[in-house]
Amino acid sequence: MQYKGIDNVQKEKIPHPKLGLETDSPKIF
């Protein structure tokens, strides 16, 4: 599942390509 992959990335707290900030929020869309 792609969602599971996204959840993994969020837990890593990496800079979001659109936000440009570290985010662990479930609402990245």
N, C-alpha and C positions, 0 to 999 in steps of 0.2 A: 504493500500500500504506500502511495506517495505521502499520505498524511503522516504515517509513522516516521518517514524520513524527515519530513518537515519538523515534526515534534522533536526529533533527535537534534536537529540543527538549533532549534530554539533553546534546548537545554544547554547547548554549548555556549550560548550567548555570544554569537558572532555578529558583526556589524551587518545590518540589513542593507541590501543594495539600493532600496528605495528610500528608506528612512535615514540611512547613513549613521545609525546609532545602534548601540548594543540593546537588544530587546529579547525578553523572554516571555513576551505577551502572546497569548494564544490567538490574538486578532492581528495578524500581520497583513491581512488582505485589505 
